[in-house]
Amino acid sequence: MEVLTPPAPDLINDPDQLHSSAKAKDNQLKFVSFYLGETNFAIYAPAVAEVLPPLEVTPLPNSSENLRGIAPLRGEIVAMLDIKHLVAERTNCLAPRTKTLVLRSQGTDVTPIAFDVDKLGEIVSLPVDELRNVNDRSEEFLFGEAVANGGAFLVIDHSKLSLSIS
């Protein structure tokens, strides 16, 4: 797997910056692809800090429906999102190849965010200037849709995921 150097923090947090920076790099950026059910998703690769086996989640009473709970990770607490709820994939069972994606913290006082995926895909290069708008879908966490490498990918806007737990 290719080792990626994370971009400047403003690039990770600002989708408009993401679009403008892509133009200088052949209009393509690296994304981590994954499956939720049968649907193929992608998230900006430098926003992903690590991929782990599933973490043990402790539910929190009276929390947002988008928050599955919290999980310990090397002495820190990680907020575990219910990504399937956010993108309207209504399957609750975890697949045998489930992995946890941990996102880079978006500030020093921010709890890291993680979520489980049914199956991890590959690192893919997607043409950012060809991302199609997905406003016809109800999921506010989708950045766009792209077709590349023989498949279609729904691209998640990682910058909006932390808003889902507030």
Secondary structure, DSSP 8 states (H G I E B T S, - for coil): --------HHHHH-HHHHHHHHGGGTTEEEEEEEEETTEEEEEEGGGEEEEES----B--TT--TTEEEEEEETTEEEEEE-HHHHTT----S--TT-EEEEE--SSTTS--EEEEESEEEEEEEEEGGG-B--TTSS-TTEEEEEEETTEEEEEE-GGGTGGGG-
